[in-house]
């Protein structure tokens, strides 16, 4: 569509995960920041004389947002928050369904979040107060035992306080909450979609109070009977904080106003009381010798926590089932936009987050026990529930190994099929001289790219394994939770992780779990150290937050600030600036940048913004293969179709068969070209160097064939897989096709200095 504009065209590129440097995004050795601030920066390429380079009438810019998740070495500490982040992101995986069931599911997720905080606090208390200061005080001979025990209580409280401080930062730019469409197909188009839960400040305080109260409980249990009067008020405070977190409002159901002053004051009082309980526990363990019954009390506390976690997961599963059954079911293109795990992805991810948190705690307990046991006068006793958690990780490792074996067998069975696919693709492009080794390499890359289609099945398998282990742990923990002697794991469970009464064959599973968790903990430490020193490692480490931290804080406040609150408004501001200057804009989003671009344009449409001079290119995008299926309320087929219509069809998606992370967005069933969501491209489509059009999707050959196959019989370029889309031969034509002014493709070929 020609809108009559004769202004210049701006190609605005948005990078994906891992904080890709602007030099790589612009494919230029030198760049200069021309707009933005220290976080969201706009760059253009320059030559040796400082002049901007590009084609006449064609400006190329790059929005760099990587500093939000990889800008400082302290961001490496966010690795410790991964379990919290998984529970928080699970909130946005719930489909749009029945309001009541959605409220119950959100409450269950908030309960899991605060229980996870309590679990980490309990682990810190047991490691520092019980294992180090009580069972092995001789390991630190320079400090007297009373002082060591008191310091251990305060240090465990400082761990919880550290999470609170780490998560206090915010990127909220006071986003507009007026206008928009509350009934839009995508929640991203709704006014407060990126503003997060208005109750987060109260949630943060209540999580801190719950964590401090948990540590205080550990200290008071260690102190003995004289301090029992202080124990029960602390337990009541802990229970009240958990209940308060569970019943707080939810932004996607009620969109409440900011938390009231009274609620914040009540949360502040809870923190003060929990801090007093923590100080009382520190005094108690300093003036009293360790209680003989402390071990039973700690085991009971662990059992109660396990029972509560399993109960919360059960409530979440039931509510999630109701929500999934009640969701709208539009035509989803042969299931390609259907939610993962039939809409139960939220439960699966939350369960994996809890399992990971338990693994963190078990690894810390067992690792500390092994480190200080040599200096102790007697073997250290780790709580029964922790040993069973480590055992569960051992069994899960066996399951994971079985999955790897199945994958290897599948590869051996299908490798010839993928080799033929690779060879046929290049023959169809007129390049049939590839060496056999290169054909096998490309075929292997194509098979690896297909593994992403089975990631959910793998996650569900692991989650089911965890569910079986949780049921076994629940049956064993129920008597202990009410103060009776603990059971071995049930007979239907083949082996038992009981450290007191191990059955034959269980020891090596426990050892395997310990080894896996110890290796994971060591890897975590090494990654954190490398991330503190090297920006490249830091960017790689924080890839998980590039994905997870897009979503606002909703059910767990101890997660990094959501960068979407800042990046999306800044990108929208840049679009409006160029449109106001009479320019047309081609927005190019790579990988996670495609979600940022999608959210920006969906909000632009929802708020009644102008899209007549905007085109969209997504490349290496997970909008169909991941985002629409993991986050069906935010990214779905009606929202995609609506954006295609709003852009008048000016949306193309570039993908490769070798990409392990992304795939088609606007079409499916790619054995033969078919319309997909938009009409076939026709004469304005890809050139003849191996690219094919499937509706709005362009499948690029990887590596691209040379311009003259007759002069070059070997493909010398490396496989590009998920990167370097702007360097593909089809890139200039793709930009030209989605540009509203339909500028000839020749005018988009770089790079000459702009006078």
PyMOL commands that set and color helices and strands:
alter all, ss='L'
color gray80, all
select helices_A, chain A and resi 17-19+22-26+67-70+73-93+99-135+137-140+145-166+187-189+200-223+225-247+261-287+294-326+340-343+345-373+384-428+436-481+506-533+535-541+543-548+564-580+592-606+623-630+637-646+682-684+725-727+731-738+745-748
alter helices_A, ss='H'
color red, helices_A
select strands_A, chain A and resi 9-14+31-36+41-45+58-64+584-590+614-619+651-656+692-694+697-700
alter strands_A, ss='S'
color yellow, strands_A
deselect
rebuild
show_as cartoon
